[in-house]
């Protein structure tokens, strides 16, 4: 029996059986019951500079091959977002190239792609509201030209400049008026980016959500959906139940997605209270977690498509512990776990990240990811994963 060597926080090692690869199959028809996007990461050139502050050197072959793999499992791709290291190493030039290349791959594969629109190409720390609107519109129009769906990300510039909720309404009103295709609005919590405290005008999610809903209510035909990443399932359900008809909720809650996606179709899933009279009984998905487990997520949604909620829960339920480990505090370093699992699963040749971010997590933290990925059947090629992990341990002086 092949075993995995695990490393505890005190340096102690233990062994656990390496499970066989799951026999998940790619869907033969499009997924129906849920819309799901995997927020994809970028793979750097292993021998590139990629030190903090330097322009990102991207391995385009590996980066785009990963997206093709996601499409093959029936999922969509969410690109150039925080999983791709926006605001943490991915510079403006690399972002534009990523959006253009990713949109081209989506056309080739017949896949759905949405991409992040922000103000981060402007280097000044402080902008006026008019300058923020112009920056948003510049990226928005570029995205539309590429044929990708826009996700209006939370702007650090706006968080710094806005003095009131009305400032948020003004900026988003202008951006939505300038959009030629419906957009997804992204509400990113402070666990992911502490610089976004008080977004939408308040640190209280209830007050902030009123502003978000007002923005949507003014232009419901311009909003395709909302991605909430507050890691608070109750807040997501509360907003979801008040969205106008035709506006989807895309969960960005990497802690509680099993119940949120399952909704009323999976009554045994752990989930917050919801109004049974609401027409909205589940969330769709736009998750960084799904970049680590595309085959598992696909198999779970295929189970829902087949009317088998028990199978959905059996497949996806164990992945939530893995995701909680990947997204453990400090949560904004979750990208390290995403790249680590990509390497273990053979999607990239080296465990490297833009800006040297592969060093952001400890060996015991990574060991726990290995353990939970094994238990959740998220290791696509278990023998390869064991070989790479054990080699990493030996490189760091651990007998494996």
Buried (B, 14 or more C-beta within 10 A) or exposed (E): EEEBBBBEEEEEEEEEEBBEBBEBEEBEEEBEBBBBBBBBBBBBBBEBEBEEEBBBBBBEEBBBBBBBBBBBBBBBBBBBBBBBBBBBBBBBEBBBBBBBBBBBBBEEBEBBBBBBBBBBBBEEEEBEBEBBBBBBBBBBBBBBEBEBBBBBBBBBBBBEBBEEBEBBBBBBBBBBEBBEEBBBBBBBBBBBBEBBEBBBBBEEBEEBBBBBBBBBEBBBEBBBBBBBBBBBBBBBBBBBBBBEEEBBBBBBBBBBBBBBBBBBBBEEBBBBEBEEEEEBBBBBBBBBBBBBBBBBBBBBBBBBBEEBBEBBBEBBBBBBBBBBBBBBEEBBBBBBBBBBBBBBBBBBEBBBBBBBBBEBBEBBBBBBBBBBBBBBBBBBBBEBBBEBBBEBBEEEEBEB
